[in-house]
Amino acid sequence: MPWVMTIYGYVDRKVDLLDAIAQRGLRDLRFPHPLPADAAGILRVWGRALRQNLIEHPSLPMIFLSRPVIGPGILHGLESLLGPLAKAGMSPAHGVHAVYAVLTYATGFVA
């Protein structure tokens, strides 16, 4: 099936394709505006949006659970959460841990 290999004209390796799928899937996250002012509210809203997005994109949970995913889209999303969490009084280190805890919980719950 030569058509299967045409995808590799766009990406170099399978891991690059998985990264692109994960980043594209996370780009679809939708948050209410304005975000809640407290850290718990921000994380709750993000967790619900993430859960809904993972349900709508059924390949994402397995990508997140099978390998580390990093890239500009992931980092931008992390920064967009850390700013409001910092305004709510959460330190950057605790913010990163909280975001990954919600990510792990929501992904595991949906998978």
ZIMOQUI-V788679 format. One record per backbone hydrogen bond with DSSP energy under -0.5 kcal/mol. CO is the residue of the C=O (numbers start at 1). NH is the residue of the N-H. E is the energy in kcal/mol with one decimal. If there is no record, write none. Layout:
co->CO nh->NH e->E
co->CO nh->NH e->E
This chain:
co->1 nh->4 e->-1.2
co->1 nh->5 e->-0.5
co->2 nh->5 e->-0.8
co->3 nh->6 e->-0.9
co->4 nh->7 e->-0.9
co->5 nh->8 e->-1.4
co->6 nh->9 e->-1.9
co->7 nh->10 e->-1.9
co->7 nh->11 e->-1.4
co->13 nh->17 e->-1.6
co->14 nh->18 e->-2.5
co->15 nh->19 e->-2.4
co->16 nh->20 e->-2.2
co->17 nh->21 e->-2.4
co->18 nh->22 e->-2.5
co->19 nh->23 e->-2.7
co->20 nh->24 e->-2.3
co->21 nh->25 e->-2.6
co->22 nh->26 e->-2.2
co->23 nh->27 e->-1.3
co->24 nh->28 e->-0.5
co->25 nh->28 e->-1.0
co->26 nh->29 e->-1.7
co->38 nh->42 e->-2.3
co->39 nh->43 e->-2.6
co->40 nh->44 e->-2.3
co->41 nh->45 e->-2.6
co->42 nh->46 e->-2.5
co->43 nh->47 e->-2.7
co->44 nh->48 e->-2.3
co->45 nh->49 e->-2.3
co->46 nh->50 e->-2.9
co->47 nh->51 e->-2.7
co->48 nh->52 e->-2.4
co->49 nh->53 e->-2.3
co->50 nh->54 e->-2.7
co->51 nh->55 e->-2.0
co->52 nh->56 e->-2.0
co->53 nh->57 e->-1.6
co->57 nh->60 e->-1.9
co->59 nh->63 e->-1.5
co->60 nh->64 e->-2.7
co->61 nh->65 e->-2.4
co->62 nh->66 e->-1.4
co->63 nh->67 e->-1.2
co->68 nh->70 e->-0.5
co->71 nh->75 e->-2.6
co->72 nh->76 e->-2.4
co->73 nh->77 e->-2.0
co->74 nh->78 e->-2.3
co->75 nh->79 e->-2.5
co->76 nh->80 e->-2.1
co->77 nh->81 e->-0.9
co->78 nh->81 e->-0.7
co->78 nh->82 e->-2.5
co->79 nh->83 e->-1.9
co->80 nh->84 e->-0.6
co->81 nh->85 e->-2.1
co->82 nh->86 e->-2.4
co->83 nh->87 e->-2.1
co->84 nh->88 e->-1.5
co->85 nh->90 e->-2.7
co->86 nh->89 e->-1.7
co->91 nh->95 e->-2.6
co->92 nh->96 e->-2.4
co->93 nh->97 e->-2.0
co->94 nh->98 e->-2.7
co->95 nh->99 e->-2.8
co->96 nh->100 e->-2.3
co->97 nh->101 e->-2.0
co->98 nh->102 e->-2.4
co->99 nh->103 e->-2.6
co->100 nh->104 e->-2.6
co->101 nh->105 e->-2.4
co->102 nh->106 e->-2.9
co->103 nh->107 e->-2.4
co->104 nh->108 e->-2.5
co->105 nh->109 e->-2.4
co->106 nh->110 e->-2.0
co->107 nh->111 e->-2.4
